[in-house]
Each structure stands twice: as structure tokens, then as C-alpha cells.
Amino acid sequence: MTQLIKLADKAPVAVGKKRKIYEHPFHKEWLIKVYKNNSKKPKFFLNKYFVSMHHHHSYLSGFVRELREYVRSRYLKECSIIPHMQTIIGFAETDMGLGMVVLALRDAEGNLAPTLKQLIKQKKLTPELKVMLNSFFTLLLHVELAVGDLNWKNIVLAYDHEDGERFFLVDGLGDKTFLPLHRMFKPVRRHYIKKRIAKLRNNIDKELP
């Protein structure tokens, strides 16, 4: 029988718009991502039905679509973004629902890798890191995978002994709409990523001299 991992009484190490991230209690090199339940308790039958459908859609549009793009990346002829993608380990049953288990990305001191937002807000995005970030943006522009949510919280700067520092995409894979337009049409995908990169660069220009 699969062991239920208890997370509800623990503090998350990070919180996104839709998911909370926890350290895995048995494997310190892993993290567990679970969906937040922000829905109010339904008062009527129809409300209960729509809340249930919302939760169902959240998992399909999140875990399933993200996993599908992750698997696709391994079967494309050339996918230069793979070294910049967070490794998916598998799934775990938790008291907060099904959780996705991923490899923890860390900085040189062993702390969780800082997000691009943290680097910008803390004035730590050096000229050298800007060059590295621009190279990362170039990879994203040519990637064949659907990236439905590209923002400064989904990009982190991680470190390992072999390759040093590099930027990673830790969330946002997969289409976030009912029709998978990003996956089906390259112009749609490229237009979206161009627009999001322009917004990220605008944020950098606002925050840094």
C-alpha cells in the first residue's frame, strides 16, 4: 500500500499562484508540488459540481499537460531546453491530494535556487547573469514545447558542481487553454514567448539601473 505523505501541517518552501511546494520528508533532494484548494465550501449541489469540475480541470491542465510536454521533450530530435528543465521524479499520494515529485534545484550554498524575481528585486542580476539569461531566452524562443505560463517566478538560477550556474524553467510547461494552441501552432507559441520575454526585460529595466 502506498504511504500517504502528510504535508498539511508543514510550511511550504514556496507558494505559486496555483501550487504549493514542500520538501519531501524522506528525500531531501526532492520537492513535492501540490495544488492549492482555494475554493470555498459549496452551498448548493450545482456549486459542488462546478467546484469538482474545477479541481479536475486543474489537475488535467497542470500535471497531465506538464507531464506530456516533459515526455515530448525526450522524443524531439533536438531539444536544447532539456538541460534547463527541472527533472520530474514521479508522483506521490499526500494528504493534500496528488503531488508531483521533482528534483530540488539549489544554489551554491545549498539553498533553494532563487527565482528571477528574487534576483531582480535583490539587485543580484549581474551583467554576467544578464548575458546568461539572454541565452536562456533565445533557447525558449526556439523550443518546440508548449510553454503556457512564462513569468519571473517560474525561472530560477541553480548551481551544480559540473556545469556551474544556469537558468531553469521550473513551471509553466503545457498549454493552459482548452485548445492546445501553443503545442499545435509554432507562430502562436513564438508570439506568446516573445511577448512574455519582452515583459520580463521590461521588469528588469524598471528594477535595475
N, C-alpha and C positions, 0 to 999 in steps of 0.2 A: 504494500500500500504506500502511495506517495505521501511523504511527510509534508504536513501543512506548515509553511513558514509564517510566523507571526510578525507582522510589521506595524500593525495599527497603533501599538503603544510605543513605537520608536519614532525618533525625529528623522525626517528625510534629510539627505545631504544636499538635495537640490529640489526645486519645485518649478515646473514649467506651466504653460497655460492649461494643459490637459493631463499632465502626468506628474507623479511624484517619484523621486529616485532615492533608493535606500541602499546602504551597504548590505551585501549578502552576509548573513550571520555565520555561515560556515566556510565561506571562501572570500577572504579579504581582497582578493584581486578581481572580484566580480561585483557588479551592481545589479539591482533589480528595479525595473521600471514598471509602475502600476498606474492605471488610470484613476484620476480623481473622480469621486462621486459628488458632483456639485448639485445634483438635482434635489429639489425639495420633496418631502414625502407626499405622494399623490393623494388627493382628496376624493377623487371620483374614479370610476372604472376606466373611462377613456384616458384620463390623465395617466393612470397606471400603465395603460397600453403604450402610450406615446413615450413615457419615460423608459419603458423596457426596450422599445424600438431604438430610442436614442442611445442607450447603453450598447445595444447590439451593433449599431452603426459605428459607434466609437471604436469598438474592437476591430470591426472589419476595415474601417478606413485607416486605422492606426497600425496595429500589429500585423494584420494579414497583408495589407498593401506594402508596408515597410519590408516585411519578410520577403515578399515576392520580388521587389526590386533588389534586395540583397542577394537573393539567389540568382536573378538575372545577371547581376554584375559578374558572377563567376562563369557565365557561359557566353558572354560577349567576346568577340575576337580580341579587342583591345579595350581595356577599361582602366585608364590611368588614375582613376579616382580611388581604386581599391586600397592603396596604401594610406589613404586619408579617410577611410571609413571605420567607424567603431565596430569591433568584432562582436557578432551575436553568438552567444553560447547556447542558448535554448530558452526554455520556459520553465516556470516554477509555479506551483499552487501556493497562494498566500491567503491570509485572512482578509485581504483587500481585493481579492479577485486574481485572475491570471496575471502573472508578471513575466516580463521579458528579461532574461538574464544576459548581460553584456559585460565585456571586458572593461574594467575601470581604466580610464586614461588619467595619467598623473603628470605633475611637473617634476623638475629635477630633485625637489625636496621630498617627494612622495605625497604631496597634497593632491587633491583632485585638480585636474587641469583647468586653468581659468578660461572662462568664456571670452569671446571677442569683446563683449560688452564690458566685462570686468577690466580687461586690458586697456580699453579706451578710457573708461571712467577713472582708472587709477594712473593714467598717463604712462603706461608701461609699453605702449606700442611704439617701439624704437624704429628708426629708419630701416634697420636691417629686417625687422619683423614686417614692416610695410612691404618691402620687396618680396618677402616670402608669402605674404598674404595676397599680393597681386598675382603671383604664380598660381596660388591656390584658386583664385577667382578664374584665371584662364582655364584651368582644368575643369571647373564647374561649367564654363560656357560650352565646352565641347563634350561633356558627358552625355551618354545616351540614356541614362537613367532618369526617371521622373523624380524631380525634387519639388515637392508641393509646398514646402514651408522653409524658406531660407531667411534666417534672421540672425542677429548678433548673439543670441543665446544658444543657437544650435551649432556654433563654430567654436572649437576650443583649441588651445595651444598645448600640446602634450610633448613629453620628452621620453626617449628611451636611449639606452647606452649605445646601441648600434647606429642609429640614424640621427641622434640629437633631437632638436626641436622641429616640429612640423604641425601644421593646422589639420584638424579633423572635423568632419561633419558628423555630429553625434545624434542628430534627429532630423526629421523633415522628409525622409525618403518616402516616395509613393504619392500618387495623386490624392488630393483632399476633396475632390469633387466626385459626384456620382459617375460622370463620364470621364474616363482616364485620358483626358486631352493631352496632358504633358507626356504621357507614355506613347500616345498614338501619333502625335504630330510634333516634329522637331521644331518648326517655327514657333509654335505656342510655347514649347519648353524653353527655347532660347530667349524669346521675348521676356518671359517671366523672370528668368535668371538674370538677364541684363538689367531689368528694372530693379530687382532686389539688390544687385551689386551696386547699382547707382545710389540706392538709398543708403546702403552701408557706407559707401565712400562719403556721402554727404554727412552722415553721422560722425565719421572720423574727422572731417574738416571742421565741423562745428565744435567738437570737443578738444581737438589738438591744434596747437599753433602751426 
